[in-house]
């Protein structure tokens, strides 16, 4: 497992990752919906990709109580006390938007 050290808090490599394609369904070159690859209606209409990573601390007991987090549109309250964060980025597909 890869670790990154920031001060006294150690973050592990991603626990989970998601990619969703942004599909333009009305021809205006803007995303109308984000779907998984198997949900894309027309690949020529994909204008961007949204990537998400769920990171967590290597060490437990970093918080005083379990902290809920939202990842891939699902809110979860874990049983441990690790810190978690979600990193998200939207990447535009070249030549698909004005």
N, C-alpha and C positions, 0 to 999 in steps of 0.2 A: 504494500500500500504506500503510495507517495504521500509525503507530508510537507506542508508549508508552515514555516514558523513565523508568527507575527506576535512579537512581544511574548507574553506567557500563555497565549492561546494557540493550540495546535489544531490546524484544520486538515482533515484527511482528503484524499482524492474523492471525486464525486461518488455519492452513494447511488445516485440514479441520474439518468439523463433522458431528455425528451426532445424530439424535433417535430415541429408541425409546419406544414406548408400553408402559405397564405394564398388563397385562390381569389382571383378577381372574377366574380360571377356576372357582373353587369357591364363589362367592357370599359370602365372608367380608369383603368390602370391602378386602382387602389384595392387593397385587400378587403374582401367582404366576409371571409370566414377563414379560420385556421383549422386544418384537419390533418389527421395522420396520413401517411403516404397512401394507404389503401382506401382512403376516403376522398382522394382527389378526383374530381369529375373529368377535367381536361387538363393534362399536364402543361399545355401551352398557355394556360391561364394562371399558372403559379407565378406570383410577382415577388415573393420573399419567403424566407424560412425563419422560423422562430426556434431558437435553441435554448434549452434550460438545463442547468446543472443543480443538483441538490448536494450541498456540502454539509459535513458535520464535524465537530471536534473529535479528535481521537480519544480524549479523556472524557469519562463520565463525571457526573456531579459538578458540572460547570455552572449550573443554575440552581436556584433554591427550590424549584418545582418544574415538572415537565412543561415545555413550551410548545404550544400548537404551531404548526406551519402549514402553508398551502403550497402544494406542488401539483402541477398538471390538473388544476382546477379541483383538487380534492384536499380538504383540510383534515389533518391528522394530529392527534395528540399522542405522542409517544409515551412509553412507560419509563424511559430513562431520562436523565437530566443533562443530555449533551446539547450544545449550542448548534443550531442549524441555520443555514442561509440558502436562499435560492438566487442564482445568478441567471440573468436572462438577456438575450441579445436577439435583435431582428436583423437579418442579413438580406439586403435587396438583391434580387437576381438581375444581373447586368442586362441592359437593353430591354427590360420588361416594363420599366416605369419611365414617365417623361423626365 
